[in-house]
Amino acid sequence: MLKIPTAFEHTLDFELDDDAIAHVFVRDSLVQFGDSPGALPWRFYREAGLVPGRVHGIGQLEGRRHLAVALPDEFGAEALPAGLRAAGLRSWFGVLDDVSLAIAMRGVQLVEWDRTHRFCGACGTPTERVGHERARRCPACGLSSYPRISPAMMALVTRGKELLLGRGLNFPPGRYSALAGFLEAGESIEEALVREVREEAGVEVKNLRYFASQSWPFPNSLMIAFTAEWAGGDIRIDENELADAQWFPIDALPQLPPRISIARALIEATVAELAAAPD
């Protein structure tokens, strides 16, 4: 499961110099040198001819500052100099090291929030960056906008030594995962979990147990994972949400999500626990 190291220090510093590690974006696509992908100082991008648009400090790790650099809005990926290419973060899974990817995943959320909050949502006035916190404020009406986070619960339901797994409508062929869905206004996480499992798969759950959380910037989610036990009901899928859902024995699982995701960590940890339990 991908996470930023605990030694990472968050910062608002957005001074871009040649030695700062730059995570460069064209909209929500990460720019890399095709022959040597990885986190590099800004000097390499500057020498390649890139000009920064909006810059946000992400943080500091082992004495190096990391910044998110959005290229100017009018700049398209097709205009990148030779040797550079831009692709969505999913395309860099397994290519970039985990630390660089985790930091870039945070960076893309910052530049996209900044891009989509340049004007006040209440009165339309251009907003201004706030110096002492991560916010944009309207100088006319005072509305402050912070980076958006959309919490989503994830539920891995067990029935003895079986797991309830579902296939999302847009999943690759053969892949299944734990059930997941976004919280509604006014709901607790636990209420959302019970509702989503009931709506998506038609079953009831009990004994909810927190597992872990993971930032997931597609585009701005916080995945909050639980296990739960089956309490009754037969599978009856919502065809607007799932292509399929089944009970799988822990020794006969289908294709699972990539190891970078909290879903894979949740499934593997639960399988290990159930395997060790007496029959």
N, C-alpha and C positions, 0 to 999 in steps of 0.2 A: 504494500500500500504506500502510495507516494505522499510524503510529507516534507515540509521544510525542516532542516535540522534545528534542534532546540537552541543551538548557539547563535542562530540568526537573530540579529537585532533590527527591529523595525525603525524606519526613519522617514521623515518628511523632506529631507535634503534633496533638492533637485538640481544642484549645480553639476552640469555635465562637463567633465574634463577628459583628457585623453586616456587617463588611467582608470577611469570608472568602468566597471563591467556593464556593458550595454545590452539590454534585451530589446531588440528593435522590431517594430511591428508596422506592417501595412494593414490598417484597420485591425482585424483580429488574427491576422496571419503573421507568424514569427519568421523573421528574416535570418538566414544563415548562409555561411559560405559553404557551397555545395560539396567542396572537396575536403573540408575539415570542420564539420558542424560542432559547435560547442560555444560556451559563454566566453566572449572576448572583450577586451577593452575597446572603448569607443574609437580609439585612434585607427583601428583597422577599418571600421565602417567609414570614418571621415576620409581616410586615404583612398577608399574605394569610390568616393564622390557623393556620399549621402549627406543630407542636410537635415538636422532635427526639426521636428515640428513641436509637439508638446512633450514635456519631460516630467516624469514622476519618480521620486525616490522610492525604492522598494525596501531596502535595508542594507545591512552590513554583515559580512560573514568572513571570519578569519582576516580582518583588517582591510577587506576589499569592499568598496561601495558598489551596490547593484542598483541600476536605474532602468526604468521602462521608458523607451524612446519611441514615440509615435512619429512616423514620417508625415510630412504635410498632407492634409486631407485630399488634395488634388493629385497626389502621387499614387500611381497604380503599380501593382506588382510587375506588370509587363515592362515598366521603365527601369527596373533594377539593373545596375551595371552587370556586365558579364562576370560569372562566378558566384553571384548571389542568387538565392531563390527564396520565395516566401511560400509558406504552407500553414494550414491550420495546425494547432498544437497536437491533435491526434496523429497527424502524419509524422511527428517527431518522436512518438513513443518507440522505445527500443533503439533510437538513433542517438538522442542526447542522453547524457548521464542523468540520474534521478534528481540530483540537487539542482542542476541547471534547469531541468524541466519544471520542477516544483516552483522555483523562483519565477520562471517565465509565466507559469500558470497564474501566479499572483499578479504579475505585471500586466497581463492582458486585461484583467478585470479593472485595473486602475485606468488604463488608457481608454478603454471602452466606456467606463463610467464618465470620464472627463469629456469624451467626445459627445456623449448623448445628454449631457447636462450643461451645455454651453449657454442655454437660454432657460429662463425661469419657467417652470411648469405652471405657475399661477398667473403671471402677468406678461410673460414673453420677453422681459428685459434680459439683455446679456448678463450672465452671471460672472462673478469674480472669484478667483482662488483665495481661500482663507489661509493665512500664513501659519497659524498655530495648531491647526487640525486638518484632517483629510476631509475637506468640504468645499463646496462652491456656494456662494451666497449671492442673493439678488440684492443689488444696491437700492432698488426701488421699494420692494415690499418686505425685504428682510428674510425671505424664505431660504433656508439652508438645505442643501442636498448632499447626502453622504453616499459613498459607494453602496450600491444595492446588493443585498444578500437575500437569496430566496431559499429558505429552509425547506428541505425535503426529507421525509422519513423513508427508511428502508427496512423492510421486514423479511426476515428469513424464518418461515414457519416450519416447525418440526412436528412430526407425528411418529412417535417411536423413533426408529432409525431411518425415517424417510424425510426428505426435504420437499417443500412445495416451491417449485421454480416456474417462472413464466417467461414467455418469449414476447418481447416488445414488437410492435408492428414494424419497426425499422431495424431490428437486430439482424446481424449477418445470419445466413442460413445455418440452422442447427444450434445456435447459441441460446442459452437460458440463463436467467439470473434471479436474484431475490426480487420480490415485489417492491415497488417504490412509487411515491407520489408526493406532490407538494402540499404543504399546509394551507388550509383555508383561513381567512381572517377570523380571529377569535378562538381558534382551536388550540388545544395543547398538542404537543407531539404525540402523546399517547392516544388522544382522541383521533388524531389524523391517521395513525397507524391502524387502529381498529377499523375506521371507516374505509380506508383505501383497500385493505385486504378484503373486506366484505364486498366493496364495489367491484374490484377487479377480478376476484376469484370466487366470490360467493361463500366464503367460509368465515367462521368466527374464531377468535383467538383469545388466549389467556396467558398469564404469567409473562408479561413483557419484561425483557431484560436488556439494558443498554449494553452495546458493544463498543462503538467508537464513532468518531466523526471525521469527515474529510471535505476540504474545500474542493469544489468541482466546477471549474470555470467554463461551463458550456451552457449558458454564458456566465452564470453567477450564482451557482447553487452551493449550499452547505448540506452535504449528505449526512444524516444522523441515523446510524444503523442500530437495529435491535434484533434480538431473536424473540420468537413467540411460539407458544405451543398451540396446536390445533385444539379447538374447543367444540367443534361440531360443524356440520354442513358438508355438502358435496360440492366439488368444483363446478362452477358456473361462470365462465369468463365474460367480461365486458369486451365485446368485439371491437369497440372503439379504442380500447387500451392495449389489449393483448391478442396475439395470434394464437396462443396456446398456453396452457398451464397444466402441469402434471405433478404427481407425487413420484419422486425418484429415490430408490434405495441409495444409501450413502456409498455403496460399492459399485454402483452403476449409474454414475452421473453423466449428463450430456456435456457438450462443449460449454465452457464457463467463460465469464468475462476475463479480460486481461489482468495480469497480476498487479498492474499499476493501480487498480481500482479498489475501493473499499468493499465492493460486492464480493470480489474474489477472496479478500482477506476474511470477510465474514463467513463465507461458505467454507473455506479451508479450516478455520478455527472451530467451527461448529461440527464439521465432519470429524476432526480429531477428537473432540470432546465426546461425541456420540460413539465413536469407535472404541474409545476406552471404557465406556460405561458397560456394566453387566447387561446381558440380554434379559 
